[in-house]
Amino acid sequence: MSKSEIKLKYPVTVEEVETQNLSMRRPKVKDMLTGEKKGASDAEKEIRIFANLCEVAPEVIKELDMVDYGAVQKAYQAFLS
């Protein structure tokens, strides 16, 4: 599986652009390094990684309903197993 398609139950709008679906690509080591930033919490690191993998701004991930965020986490974990 090279991509995971995530249909949002609760679409989000950021800067007048509505997002109804996210497409997450397989993570690479460089994506993990992108998430690392001095002083950032684990949640902030995860948000940066997810935004990078889905090719959206971190604000889009931050606006997700927790049900949809859980689906993003599940898609990410599926790539790691």
Distance bins in CASP14 RR format, pairs under 12 A and 6 or more apart:
PFRMAT RR
TARGET T0000
AUTHOR 0000-0000-0000
RMODE 2
METHOD distances of the structure
MODEL  1
1 24 0 0 0 0 0 1 0 0 0 0 0
1 25 0 0 0 0 0 1 0 0 0 0 0
1 26 1 0 0 1 0 0 0 0 0 0 0
1 27 0 0 0 0 0 1 0 0 0 0 0
1 75 0 0 0 0 1 0 0 0 0 0 0
1 78 1 0 0 1 0 0 0 0 0 0 0
1 79 1 0 0 1 0 0 0 0 0 0 0
1 80 0 0 0 0 0 1 0 0 0 0 0
1 81 0 0 0 0 0 1 0 0 0 0 0
2 23 0 0 0 0 0 1 0 0 0 0 0
2 24 0 0 0 0 0 1 0 0 0 0 0
2 25 1 0 0 1 0 0 0 0 0 0 0
2 26 1 0 1 0 0 0 0 0 0 0 0
2 27 0 0 0 0 0 1 0 0 0 0 0
2 28 0 0 0 0 0 1 0 0 0 0 0
2 53 0 0 0 0 0 1 0 0 0 0 0
2 79 0 0 0 0 1 0 0 0 0 0 0
3 21 0 0 0 0 0 1 0 0 0 0 0
3 22 0 0 0 0 0 1 0 0 0 0 0
3 23 1 0 1 0 0 0 0 0 0 0 0
3 24 1 0 0 1 0 0 0 0 0 0 0
3 25 1 0 1 0 0 0 0 0 0 0 0
3 26 1 0 0 1 0 0 0 0 0 0 0
3 27 0 0 0 0 0 1 0 0 0 0 0
3 53 0 0 0 0 1 0 0 0 0 0 0
3 54 0 0 0 0 0 1 0 0 0 0 0
3 55 0 0 0 0 0 1 0 0 0 0 0
3 75 0 0 0 0 1 0 0 0 0 0 0
3 78 0 0 0 0 0 1 0 0 0 0 0
3 79 0 0 0 0 1 0 0 0 0 0 0
4 21 0 0 0 0 0 1 0 0 0 0 0
4 22 0 0 0 0 1 0 0 0 0 0 0
4 23 1 0 0 1 0 0 0 0 0 0 0
4 24 1 0 1 0 0 0 0 0 0 0 0
4 25 0 0 0 0 1 0 0 0 0 0 0
4 26 0 0 0 0 1 0 0 0 0 0 0
4 27 0 0 0 0 0 1 0 0 0 0 0
4 50 0 0 0 0 0 1 0 0 0 0 0
4 53 0 0 0 0 1 0 0 0 0 0 0
4 54 0 0 0 0 1 0 0 0 0 0 0
4 71 0 0 0 0 1 0 0 0 0 0 0
4 72 0 0 0 0 1 0 0 0 0 0 0
4 73 0 0 0 0 0 1 0 0 0 0 0
4 74 0 0 0 0 1 0 0 0 0 0 0
4 75 1 0 1 0 0 0 0 0 0 0 0
4 76 0 0 0 0 1 0 0 0 0 0 0
4 77 0 0 0 0 0 1 0 0 0 0 0
4 78 1 0 0 1 0 0 0 0 0 0 0
4 79 1 0 0 1 0 0 0 0 0 0 0
4 80 0 0 0 0 0 1 0 0 0 0 0
5 20 0 0 0 0 0 1 0 0 0 0 0
5 21 1 0 0 1 0 0 0 0 0 0 0
5 22 1 0 0 1 0 0 0 0 0 0 0
5 23 1 0 1 0 0 0 0 0 0 0 0
5 24 0 0 0 0 1 0 0 0 0 0 0
5 25 0 0 0 0 0 1 0 0 0 0 0
5 54 0 0 0 0 0 1 0 0 0 0 0
5 71 0 0 0 0 0 1 0 0 0 0 0
5 72 0 0 0 0 0 1 0 0 0 0 0
5 75 0 0 0 0 1 0 0 0 0 0 0
5 78 0 0 0 0 0 1 0 0 0 0 0
6 19 0 0 0 0 0 1 0 0 0 0 0
6 20 0 0 0 0 0 1 0 0 0 0 0
6 21 1 0 0 1 0 0 0 0 0 0 0
6 22 1 0 1 0 0 0 0 0 0 0 0
6 23 1 0 0 1 0 0 0 0 0 0 0
6 24 1 0 0 1 0 0 0 0 0 0 0
6 25 0 0 0 0 0 1 0 0 0 0 0
6 50 0 0 0 0 0 1 0 0 0 0 0
6 53 0 0 0 0 0 1 0 0 0 0 0
6 54 1 0 0 1 0 0 0 0 0 0 0
6 56 0 0 0 0 0 1 0 0 0 0 0
6 60 0 0 0 0 0 1 0 0 0 0 0
6 61 0 0 0 0 0 1 0 0 0 0 0
6 64 0 0 0 0 1 0 0 0 0 0 0
6 67 0 0 0 0 0 1 0 0 0 0 0
6 68 1 0 0 1 0 0 0 0 0 0 0
6 69 0 0 0 0 0 1 0 0 0 0 0
6 70 0 0 0 0 1 0 0 0 0 0 0
6 71 1 0 1 0 0 0 0 0 0 0 0
6 72 1 0 1 0 0 0 0 0 0 0 0
6 73 0 0 0 0 0 1 0 0 0 0 0
6 74 0 0 0 0 1 0 0 0 0 0 0
6 75 1 0 1 0 0 0 0 0 0 0 0
6 76 0 0 0 0 0 1 0 0 0 0 0
6 78 0 0 0 0 0 1 0 0 0 0 0
7 19 0 0 0 0 0 1 0 0 0 0 0
7 20 1 0 0 1 0 0 0 0 0 0 0
7 21 1 0 1 0 0 0 0 0 0 0 0
7 22 0 0 0 0 1 0 0 0 0 0 0
7 23 0 0 0 0 0 1 0 0 0 0 0
7 67 0 0 0 0 0 1 0 0 0 0 0
7 68 0 0 0 0 1 0 0 0 0 0 0
7 71 0 0 0 0 1 0 0 0 0 0 0
7 72 0 0 0 0 0 1 0 0 0 0 0
7 75 0 0 0 0 0 1 0 0 0 0 0
8 18 0 0 0 0 1 0 0 0 0 0 0
8 19 1 0 0 1 0 0 0 0 0 0 0
8 20 1 0 1 0 0 0 0 0 0 0 0
8 21 1 0 0 1 0 0 0 0 0 0 0
8 22 1 0 0 1 0 0 0 0 0 0 0
8 23 0 0 0 0 0 1 0 0 0 0 0
8 54 0 0 0 0 0 1 0 0 0 0 0
8 56 0 0 0 0 0 1 0 0 0 0 0
8 60 0 0 0 0 1 0 0 0 0 0 0
8 61 0 0 0 0 0 1 0 0 0 0 0
8 63 0 0 0 0 0 1 0 0 0 0 0
8 64 1 0 0 1 0 0 0 0 0 0 0
8 65 1 0 0 1 0 0 0 0 0 0 0
8 66 0 0 0 0 0 1 0 0 0 0 0
8 67 0 0 0 0 1 0 0 0 0 0 0
8 68 1 0 1 0 0 0 0 0 0 0 0
8 69 0 0 0 0 1 0 0 0 0 0 0
8 70 0 0 0 0 0 1 0 0 0 0 0
8 71 1 0 0 1 0 0 0 0 0 0 0
8 72 0 0 0 0 1 0 0 0 0 0 0
8 75 0 0 0 0 0 1 0 0 0 0 0
9 20 0 0 0 0 1 0 0 0 0 0 0
9 21 0 0 0 0 0 1 0 0 0 0 0
9 22 0 0 0 0 0 1 0 0 0 0 0
9 64 0 0 0 0 1 0 0 0 0 0 0
9 65 1 0 0 1 0 0 0 0 0 0 0
9 66 0 0 0 0 0 1 0 0 0 0 0
9 67 1 0 1 0 0 0 0 0 0 0 0
9 68 1 0 1 0 0 0 0 0 0 0 0
9 69 0 0 0 0 0 1 0 0 0 0 0
9 70 0 0 0 0 0 1 0 0 0 0 0
9 71 1 0 0 1 0 0 0 0 0 0 0
9 72 0 0 0 0 0 1 0 0 0 0 0
10 18 0 0 0 0 0 1 0 0 0 0 0
10 19 0 0 0 0 0 1 0 0 0 0 0
10 20 0 0 0 0 1 0 0 0 0 0 0
10 63 0 0 0 0 1 0 0 0 0 0 0
10 64 1 0 0 1 0 0 0 0 0 0 0
10 65 1 1 0 0 0 0 0 0 0 0 0
10 66 0 0 0 0 1 0 0 0 0 0 0
10 67 1 0 0 1 0 0 0 0 0 0 0
10 68 1 0 1 0 0 0 0 0 0 0 0
10 69 0 0 0 0 0 1 0 0 0 0 0
10 70 0 0 0 0 0 1 0 0 0 0 0
10 71 0 0 0 0 0 1 0 0 0 0 0
11 17 0 0 0 0 0 1 0 0 0 0 0
11 18 1 0 1 0 0 0 0 0 0 0 0
11 19 1 0 0 1 0 0 0 0 0 0 0
11 20 1 0 1 0 0 0 0 0 0 0 0
11 21 0 0 0 0 1 0 0 0 0 0 0
11 22 0 0 0 0 0 1 0 0 0 0 0
11 60 0 0 0 0 0 1 0 0 0 0 0
11 63 0 0 0 0 1 0 0 0 0 0 0
11 64 0 0 0 0 1 0 0 0 0 0 0
11 65 0 0 0 0 1 0 0 0 0 0 0
11 68 0 0 0 0 1 0 0 0 0 0 0
12 18 1 0 0 1 0 0 0 0 0 0 0
12 19 1 0 1 0 0 0 0 0 0 0 0
12 20 0 0 0 0 1 0 0 0 0 0 0
12 21 0 0 0 0 0 1 0 0 0 0 0
12 22 0 0 0 0 1 0 0 0 0 0 0
12 54 0 0 0 0 0 1 0 0 0 0 0
12 56 0 0 0 0 1 0 0 0 0 0 0
12 57 0 0 0 0 0 1 0 0 0 0 0
12 59 0 0 0 0 1 0 0 0 0 0 0
12 60 1 0 0 1 0 0 0 0 0 0 0
12 61 0 0 0 0 1 0 0 0 0 0 0
12 62 0 0 0 0 1 0 0 0 0 0 0
12 63 1 0 1 0 0 0 0 0 0 0 0
12 64 1 0 0 1 0 0 0 0 0 0 0
12 65 1 0 0 1 0 0 0 0 0 0 0
12 68 0 0 0 0 1 0 0 0 0 0 0
12 69 0 0 0 0 0 1 0 0 0 0 0
12 72 0 0 0 0 0 1 0 0 0 0 0
13 19 1 0 0 1 0 0 0 0 0 0 0
13 20 0 0 0 0 1 0 0 0 0 0 0
13 59 0 0 0 0 0 1 0 0 0 0 0
13 60 0 0 0 0 1 0 0 0 0 0 0
13 63 1 0 0 1 0 0 0 0 0 0 0
13 64 0 0 0 0 0 1 0 0 0 0 0
14 51 0 0 0 0 0 1 0 0 0 0 0
14 56 0 0 0 0 1 0 0 0 0 0 0
14 57 1 0 0 1 0 0 0 0 0 0 0
14 58 0 0 0 0 1 0 0 0 0 0 0
14 59 1 0 1 0 0 0 0 0 0 0 0
14 60 1 0 1 0 0 0 0 0 0 0 0
14 61 0 0 0 0 1 0 0 0 0 0 0
14 62 0 0 0 0 1 0 0 0 0 0 0
14 63 1 0 1 0 0 0 0 0 0 0 0
14 64 0 0 0 0 0 1 0 0 0 0 0
15 56 0 0 0 0 0 1 0 0 0 0 0
15 57 0 0 0 0 1 0 0 0 0 0 0
15 59 1 0 0 1 0 0 0 0 0 0 0
15 60 0 0 0 0 1 0 0 0 0 0 0
15 63 0 0 0 0 0 1 0 0 0 0 0
17 56 0 0 0 0 1 0 0 0 0 0 0
17 57 0 0 0 0 1 0 0 0 0 0 0
17 59 0 0 0 0 0 1 0 0 0 0 0
17 60 0 0 0 0 1 0 0 0 0 0 0
17 63 0 0 0 0 0 1 0 0 0 0 0
18 56 0 0 0 0 0 1 0 0 0 0 0
18 60 0 0 0 0 0 1 0 0 0 0 0
18 63 0 0 0 0 0 1 0 0 0 0 0
19 51 0 0 0 0 0 1 0 0 0 0 0
19 54 0 0 0 0 1 0 0 0 0 0 0
19 55 0 0 0 0 0 1 0 0 0 0 0
19 56 1 0 0 1 0 0 0 0 0 0 0
19 57 0 0 0 0 1 0 0 0 0 0 0
19 59 0 0 0 0 0 1 0 0 0 0 0
19 60 1 0 1 0 0 0 0 0 0 0 0
19 61 0 0 0 0 1 0 0 0 0 0 0
19 62 0 0 0 0 0 1 0 0 0 0 0
19 63 0 0 0 0 1 0 0 0 0 0 0
19 64 0 0 0 0 1 0 0 0 0 0 0
19 65 0 0 0 0 0 1 0 0 0 0 0
19 68 0 0 0 0 1 0 0 0 0 0 0
19 72 0 0 0 0 0 1 0 0 0 0 0
20 56 0 0 0 0 0 1 0 0 0 0 0
20 60 0 0 0 0 0 1 0 0 0 0 0
20 64 0 0 0 0 0 1 0 0 0 0 0
20 68 0 0 0 0 0 1 0 0 0 0 0
21 54 0 0 0 0 1 0 0 0 0 0 0
21 56 0 0 0 0 0 1 0 0 0 0 0
21 60 0 0 0 0 0 1 0 0 0 0 0
21 68 0 0 0 0 0 1 0 0 0 0 0
21 71 0 0 0 0 0 1 0 0 0 0 0
21 72 0 0 0 0 0 1 0 0 0 0 0
21 75 0 0 0 0 0 1 0 0 0 0 0
22 50 0 0 0 0 1 0 0 0 0 0 0
22 51 0 0 0 0 1 0 0 0 0 0 0
22 53 0 0 0 0 1 0 0 0 0 0 0
22 54 1 0 1 0 0 0 0 0 0 0 0
22 55 0 0 0 0 1 0 0 0 0 0 0
22 56 1 0 0 1 0 0 0 0 0 0 0
22 57 0 0 0 0 0 1 0 0 0 0 0
22 60 0 0 0 0 1 0 0 0 0 0 0
22 61 0 0 0 0 1 0 0 0 0 0 0
22 63 0 0 0 0 0 1 0 0 0 0 0
22 64 0 0 0 0 1 0 0 0 0 0 0
22 68 0 0 0 0 1 0 0 0 0 0 0
22 69 0 0 0 0 0 1 0 0 0 0 0
22 70 0 0 0 0 0 1 0 0 0 0 0
22 71 0 0 0 0 1 0 0 0 0 0 0
22 72 1 0 0 1 0 0 0 0 0 0 0
22 73 0 0 0 0 0 1 0 0 0 0 0
22 75 0 0 0 0 1 0 0 0 0 0 0
22 76 0 0 0 0 0 1 0 0 0 0 0
23 50 0 0 0 0 0 1 0 0 0 0 0
23 53 0 0 0 0 1 0 0 0 0 0 0
23 54 1 0 0 1 0 0 0 0 0 0 0
23 55 1 0 0 1 0 0 0 0 0 0 0
23 56 0 0 0 0 1 0 0 0 0 0 0
23 72 0 0 0 0 0 1 0 0 0 0 0
23 75 0 0 0 0 1 0 0 0 0 0 0
24 31 0 0 0 0 0 1 0 0 0 0 0
24 49 0 0 0 0 0 1 0 0 0 0 0
24 50 1 0 0 1 0 0 0 0 0 0 0
24 51 0 0 0 0 0 1 0 0 0 0 0
24 52 0 0 0 0 1 0 0 0 0 0 0
24 53 1 0 1 0 0 0 0 0 0 0 0
24 54 1 0 1 0 0 0 0 0 0 0 0
24 55 0 0 0 0 1 0 0 0 0 0 0
24 56 0 0 0 0 1 0 0 0 0 0 0
24 61 0 0 0 0 0 1 0 0 0 0 0
24 71 0 0 0 0 1 0 0 0 0 0 0
24 72 1 0 0 1 0 0 0 0 0 0 0
24 73 0 0 0 0 0 1 0 0 0 0 0
24 74 0 0 0 0 0 1 0 0 0 0 0
24 75 1 0 1 0 0 0 0 0 0 0 0
24 76 1 0 0 1 0 0 0 0 0 0 0
24 77 0 0 0 0 0 1 0 0 0 0 0
24 78 0 0 0 0 1 0 0 0 0 0 0
24 79 1 0 0 1 0 0 0 0 0 0 0
24 80 0 0 0 0 0 1 0 0 0 0 0
25 31 0 0 0 0 1 0 0 0 0 0 0
25 49 0 0 0 0 0 1 0 0 0 0 0
25 50 0 0 0 0 0 1 0 0 0 0 0
25 52 0 0 0 0 1 0 0 0 0 0 0
25 53 1 0 1 0 0 0 0 0 0 0 0
25 54 0 0 0 0 1 0 0 0 0 0 0
25 55 1 0 0 1 0 0 0 0 0 0 0
25 56 0 0 0 0 0 1 0 0 0 0 0
25 75 0 0 0 0 0 1 0 0 0 0 0
25 76 0 0 0 0 0 1 0 0 0 0 0
25 79 0 0 0 0 1 0 0 0 0 0 0
26 53 0 0 0 0 1 0 0 0 0 0 0
26 75 0 0 0 0 0 1 0 0 0 0 0
26 76 0 0 0 0 1 0 0 0 0 0 0
26 78 0 0 0 0 1 0 0 0 0 0 0
26 79 1 0 1 0 0 0 0 0 0 0 0
26 80 0 0 0 0 1 0 0 0 0 0 0
27 33 0 0 0 0 0 1 0 0 0 0 0
27 34 0 0 0 0 1 0 0 0 0 0 0
27 35 0 0 0 0 0 1 0 0 0 0 0
27 46 0 0 0 0 0 1 0 0 0 0 0
27 49 1 0 0 1 0 0 0 0 0 0 0
27 50 0 0 0 0 1 0 0 0 0 0 0
27 52 0 0 0 0 1 0 0 0 0 0 0
27 53 1 0 1 0 0 0 0 0 0 0 0
27 54 0 0 0 0 0 1 0 0 0 0 0
27 75 0 0 0 0 0 1 0 0 0 0 0
27 76 1 0 0 1 0 0 0 0 0 0 0
27 77 0 0 0 0 0 1 0 0 0 0 0
27 78 0 0 0 0 0 1 0 0 0 0 0
27 79 1 0 1 0 0 0 0 0 0 0 0
27 80 1 0 0 1 0 0 0 0 0 0 0
28 34 0 0 0 0 1 0 0 0 0 0 0
28 49 0 0 0 0 0 1 0 0 0 0 0
28 52 0 0 0 0 0 1 0 0 0 0 0
28 53 0 0 0 0 1 0 0 0 0 0 0
28 79 0 0 0 0 0 1 0 0 0 0 0
28 80 0 0 0 0 0 1 0 0 0 0 0
29 35 0 0 0 0 0 1 0 0 0 0 0
29 36 0 0 0 0 0 1 0 0 0 0 0
29 49 0 0 0 0 0 1 0 0 0 0 0
30 36 0 0 0 0 0 1 0 0 0 0 0
30 49 0 0 0 0 0 1 0 0 0 0 0
30 52 0 0 0 0 1 0 0 0 0 0 0
30 53 0 0 0 0 0 1 0 0 0 0 0
31 45 0 0 0 0 0 1 0 0 0 0 0
31 46 0 0 0 0 0 1 0 0 0 0 0
31 48 0 0 0 0 1 0 0 0 0 0 0
31 49 1 0 1 0 0 0 0 0 0 0 0
31 50 0 0 0 0 1 0 0 0 0 0 0
31 51 0 0 0 0 0 1 0 0 0 0 0
31 52 1 0 1 0 0 0 0 0 0 0 0
31 53 1 0 0 1 0 0 0 0 0 0 0
31 54 0 0 0 0 0 1 0 0 0 0 0
31 55 0 0 0 0 0 1 0 0 0 0 0
31 76 0 0 0 0 1 0 0 0 0 0 0
31 79 0 0 0 0 0 1 0 0 0 0 0
31 80 0 0 0 0 0 1 0 0 0 0 0
32 45 0 0 0 0 1 0 0 0 0 0 0
32 46 0 0 0 0 0 1 0 0 0 0 0
32 48 0 0 0 0 0 1 0 0 0 0 0
32 49 1 0 0 1 0 0 0 0 0 0 0
32 50 0 0 0 0 0 1 0 0 0 0 0
32 52 0 0 0 0 1 0 0 0 0 0 0
32 53 0 0 0 0 0 1 0 0 0 0 0
32 76 0 0 0 0 0 1 0 0 0 0 0
32 79 0 0 0 0 0 1 0 0 0 0 0
32 80 0 0 0 0 0 1 0 0 0 0 0
33 45 0 0 0 0 0 1 0 0 0 0 0
33 48 0 0 0 0 0 1 0 0 0 0 0
33 49 0 0 0 0 1 0 0 0 0 0 0
33 52 0 0 0 0 0 1 0 0 0 0 0
34 40 0 0 0 0 0 1 0 0 0 0 0
34 45 0 0 0 0 1 0 0 0 0 0 0
34 46 0 0 0 0 0 1 0 0 0 0 0
34 47 0 0 0 0 0 1 0 0 0 0 0
34 48 1 0 0 1 0 0 0 0 0 0 0
34 49 1 0 0 1 0 0 0 0 0 0 0
34 50 0 0 0 0 0 1 0 0 0 0 0
34 51 0 0 0 0 1 0 0 0 0 0 0
34 52 1 0 1 0 0 0 0 0 0 0 0
34 53 0 0 0 0 1 0 0 0 0 0 0
34 58 0 0 0 0 0 1 0 0 0 0 0
35 41 0 0 0 0 0 1 0 0 0 0 0
35 42 0 0 0 0 0 1 0 0 0 0 0
35 43 0 0 0 0 0 1 0 0 0 0 0
35 44 0 0 0 0 1 0 0 0 0 0 0
35 45 1 0 1 0 0 0 0 0 0 0 0
35 46 0 0 0 0 1 0 0 0 0 0 0
35 47 0 0 0 0 1 0 0 0 0 0 0
35 48 1 0 1 0 0 0 0 0 0 0 0
35 49 1 0 1 0 0 0 0 0 0 0 0
35 50 0 0 0 0 1 0 0 0 0 0 0
35 51 0 0 0 0 1 0 0 0 0 0 0
35 52 1 0 0 1 0 0 0 0 0 0 0
35 53 0 0 0 0 0 1 0 0 0 0 0
35 58 0 0 0 0 0 1 0 0 0 0 0
36 42 0 0 0 0 0 1 0 0 0 0 0
36 44 0 0 0 0 0 1 0 0 0 0 0
36 45 1 0 0 1 0 0 0 0 0 0 0
36 46 0 0 0 0 0 1 0 0 0 0 0
36 48 0 0 0 0 1 0 0 0 0 0 0
36 49 0 0 0 0 1 0 0 0 0 0 0
36 52 0 0 0 0 0 1 0 0 0 0 0
37 44 1 0 0 1 0 0 0 0 0 0 0
37 45 1 0 0 1 0 0 0 0 0 0 0
37 46 0 0 0 0 0 1 0 0 0 0 0
37 47 0 0 0 0 0 1 0 0 0 0 0
37 48 1 0 0 1 0 0 0 0 0 0 0
37 49 0 0 0 0 0 1 0 0 0 0 0
37 58 0 0 0 0 0 1 0 0 0 0 0
38 44 0 0 0 0 0 1 0 0 0 0 0
38 45 0 0 0 0 0 1 0 0 0 0 0
39 45 0 0 0 0 1 0 0 0 0 0 0
40 46 0 0 0 0 1 0 0 0 0 0 0
40 47 0 0 0 0 1 0 0 0 0 0 0
40 48 1 0 0 1 0 0 0 0 0 0 0
40 49 0 0 0 0 0 1 0 0 0 0 0
40 58 0 0 0 0 0 1 0 0 0 0 0
41 47 0 0 0 0 1 0 0 0 0 0 0
41 48 0 0 0 0 0 1 0 0 0 0 0
42 48 0 0 0 0 0 1 0 0 0 0 0
42 49 0 0 0 0 0 1 0 0 0 0 0
43 49 0 0 0 0 0 1 0 0 0 0 0
43 50 0 0 0 0 0 1 0 0 0 0 0
43 58 0 0 0 0 0 1 0 0 0 0 0
43 61 0 0 0 0 0 1 0 0 0 0 0
43 62 0 0 0 0 1 0 0 0 0 0 0
43 69 0 0 0 0 0 1 0 0 0 0 0
43 73 0 0 0 0 0 1 0 0 0 0 0
44 50 0 0 0 0 0 1 0 0 0 0 0
44 51 0 0 0 0 0 1 0 0 0 0 0
44 58 0 0 0 0 1 0 0 0 0 0 0
44 61 0 0 0 0 0 1 0 0 0 0 0
44 62 0 0 0 0 1 0 0 0 0 0 0
45 51 0 0 0 0 0 1 0 0 0 0 0
45 52 0 0 0 0 0 1 0 0 0 0 0
45 58 0 0 0 0 0 1 0 0 0 0 0
45 61 0 0 0 0 0 1 0 0 0 0 0
46 52 0 0 0 0 0 1 0 0 0 0 0
46 53 0 0 0 0 0 1 0 0 0 0 0
46 58 0 0 0 0 0 1 0 0 0 0 0
46 61 0 0 0 0 1 0 0 0 0 0 0
46 62 0 0 0 0 0 1 0 0 0 0 0
46 64 0 0 0 0 0 1 0 0 0 0 0
46 69 0 0 0 0 1 0 0 0 0 0 0
46 70 0 0 0 0 0 1 0 0 0 0 0
46 72 0 0 0 0 1 0 0 0 0 0 0
46 73 1 0 0 1 0 0 0 0 0 0 0
46 76 0 0 0 0 1 0 0 0 0 0 0
46 77 0 0 0 0 0 1 0 0 0 0 0
47 53 0 0 0 0 0 1 0 0 0 0 0
47 54 0 0 0 0 0 1 0 0 0 0 0
47 56 0 0 0 0 0 1 0 0 0 0 0
47 57 0 0 0 0 0 1 0 0 0 0 0
47 58 1 0 1 0 0 0 0 0 0 0 0
47 59 0 0 0 0 1 0 0 0 0 0 0
47 60 0 0 0 0 1 0 0 0 0 0 0
47 61 1 0 1 0 0 0 0 0 0 0 0
47 62 1 0 0 1 0 0 0 0 0 0 0
47 63 0 0 0 0 0 1 0 0 0 0 0
47 64 0 0 0 0 1 0 0 0 0 0 0
47 69 0 0 0 0 1 0 0 0 0 0 0
47 72 0 0 0 0 1 0 0 0 0 0 0
47 73 0 0 0 0 0 1 0 0 0 0 0
47 76 0 0 0 0 0 1 0 0 0 0 0
48 54 0 0 0 0 0 1 0 0 0 0 0
48 56 0 0 0 0 0 1 0 0 0 0 0
48 57 0 0 0 0 0 1 0 0 0 0 0
48 58 1 0 1 0 0 0 0 0 0 0 0
48 59 0 0 0 0 0 1 0 0 0 0 0
48 60 0 0 0 0 0 1 0 0 0 0 0
48 61 0 0 0 0 1 0 0 0 0 0 0
48 62 0 0 0 0 0 1 0 0 0 0 0
49 58 0 0 0 0 1 0 0 0 0 0 0
49 61 0 0 0 0 1 0 0 0 0 0 0
49 72 0 0 0 0 0 1 0 0 0 0 0
49 73 0 0 0 0 0 1 0 0 0 0 0
49 75 0 0 0 0 0 1 0 0 0 0 0
49 76 1 0 0 1 0 0 0 0 0 0 0
49 79 0 0 0 0 0 1 0 0 0 0 0
49 80 0 0 0 0 0 1 0 0 0 0 0
50 56 0 0 0 0 1 0 0 0 0 0 0
50 57 0 0 0 0 0 1 0 0 0 0 0
50 58 0 0 0 0 1 0 0 0 0 0 0
50 59 0 0 0 0 0 1 0 0 0 0 0
50 60 0 0 0 0 1 0 0 0 0 0 0
50 61 1 0 1 0 0 0 0 0 0 0 0
50 62 0 0 0 0 1 0 0 0 0 0 0
50 64 0 0 0 0 1 0 0 0 0 0 0
50 68 0 0 0 0 0 1 0 0 0 0 0
50 69 0 0 0 0 1 0 0 0 0 0 0
50 70 0 0 0 0 0 1 0 0 0 0 0
50 71 0 0 0 0 0 1 0 0 0 0 0
50 72 1 0 1 0 0 0 0 0 0 0 0
50 73 1 0 0 1 0 0 0 0 0 0 0
50 74 0 0 0 0 0 1 0 0 0 0 0
50 75 0 0 0 0 1 0 0 0 0 0 0
50 76 1 0 0 1 0 0 0 0 0 0 0
50 77 0 0 0 0 0 1 0 0 0 0 0
50 79 0 0 0 0 0 1 0 0 0 0 0
51 57 1 0 0 1 0 0 0 0 0 0 0
51 58 1 0 1 0 0 0 0 0 0 0 0
51 59 0 0 0 0 1 0 0 0 0 0 0
51 60 1 0 0 1 0 0 0 0 0 0 0
51 61 1 0 1 0 0 0 0 0 0 0 0
51 62 0 0 0 0 1 0 0 0 0 0 0
51 63 0 0 0 0 0 1 0 0 0 0 0
51 64 0 0 0 0 0 1 0 0 0 0 0
51 69 0 0 0 0 0 1 0 0 0 0 0
51 72 0 0 0 0 1 0 0 0 0 0 0
51 76 0 0 0 0 0 1 0 0 0 0 0
52 58 0 0 0 0 1 0 0 0 0 0 0
52 60 0 0 0 0 0 1 0 0 0 0 0
52 61 0 0 0 0 1 0 0 0 0 0 0
52 76 0 0 0 0 0 1 0 0 0 0 0
53 61 0 0 0 0 1 0 0 0 0 0 0
53 72 0 0 0 0 1 0 0 0 0 0 0
53 73 0 0 0 0 0 1 0 0 0 0 0
53 75 0 0 0 0 1 0 0 0 0 0 0
53 76 1 0 0 1 0 0 0 0 0 0 0
53 79 0 0 0 0 1 0 0 0 0 0 0
53 80 0 0 0 0 0 1 0 0 0 0 0
54 60 1 0 0 1 0 0 0 0 0 0 0
54 61 1 0 0 1 0 0 0 0 0 0 0
54 64 0 0 0 0 0 1 0 0 0 0 0
54 68 0 0 0 0 0 1 0 0 0 0 0
54 69 0 0 0 0 0 1 0 0 0 0 0
54 71 0 0 0 0 0 1 0 0 0 0 0
54 72 1 0 0 1 0 0 0 0 0 0 0
54 75 0 0 0 0 1 0 0 0 0 0 0
54 76 0 0 0 0 1 0 0 0 0 0 0
55 61 0 0 0 0 0 1 0 0 0 0 0
56 62 0 0 0 0 0 1 0 0 0 0 0
56 63 0 0 0 0 0 1 0 0 0 0 0
56 64 0 0 0 0 0 1 0 0 0 0 0
56 72 0 0 0 0 0 1 0 0 0 0 0
57 63 0 0 0 0 1 0 0 0 0 0 0
58 64 0 0 0 0 0 1 0 0 0 0 0
60 68 0 0 0 0 0 1 0 0 0 0 0
60 69 0 0 0 0 0 1 0 0 0 0 0
60 72 0 0 0 0 0 1 0 0 0 0 0
61 68 0 0 0 0 1 0 0 0 0 0 0
61 69 1 0 0 1 0 0 0 0 0 0 0
61 70 0 0 0 0 0 1 0 0 0 0 0
61 71 0 0 0 0 0 1 0 0 0 0 0
61 72 1 0 0 1 0 0 0 0 0 0 0
61 73 0 0 0 0 0 1 0 0 0 0 0
61 76 0 0 0 0 0 1 0 0 0 0 0
62 68 0 0 0 0 0 1 0 0 0 0 0
62 69 0 0 0 0 1 0 0 0 0 0 0
62 72 0 0 0 0 0 1 0 0 0 0 0
63 69 0 0 0 0 1 0 0 0 0 0 0
64 70 0 0 0 0 1 0 0 0 0 0 0
64 71 0 0 0 0 1 0 0 0 0 0 0
64 72 1 0 0 1 0 0 0 0 0 0 0
64 73 0 0 0 0 0 1 0 0 0 0 0
65 71 0 0 0 0 1 0 0 0 0 0 0
65 72 0 0 0 0 0 1 0 0 0 0 0
66 72 0 0 0 0 0 1 0 0 0 0 0
66 73 0 0 0 0 0 1 0 0 0 0 0
67 73 0 0 0 0 0 1 0 0 0 0 0
67 74 0 0 0 0 0 1 0 0 0 0 0
68 74 0 0 0 0 0 1 0 0 0 0 0
68 75 0 0 0 0 0 1 0 0 0 0 0
69 75 0 0 0 0 0 1 0 0 0 0 0
69 76 0 0 0 0 0 1 0 0 0 0 0
70 76 0 0 0 0 1 0 0 0 0 0 0
70 77 0 0 0 0 1 0 0 0 0 0 0
70 78 0 0 0 0 0 1 0 0 0 0 0
71 77 0 0 0 0 0 1 0 0 0 0 0
71 78 0 0 0 0 0 1 0 0 0 0 0
72 78 0 0 0 0 0 1 0 0 0 0 0
72 79 0 0 0 0 0 1 0 0 0 0 0
73 79 0 0 0 0 0 1 0 0 0 0 0
73 80 0 0 0 0 0 1 0 0 0 0 0
74 80 0 0 0 0 0 1 0 0 0 0 0
74 81 0 0 0 0 0 1 0 0 0 0 0
75 81 0 0 0 0 0 1 0 0 0 0 0
END
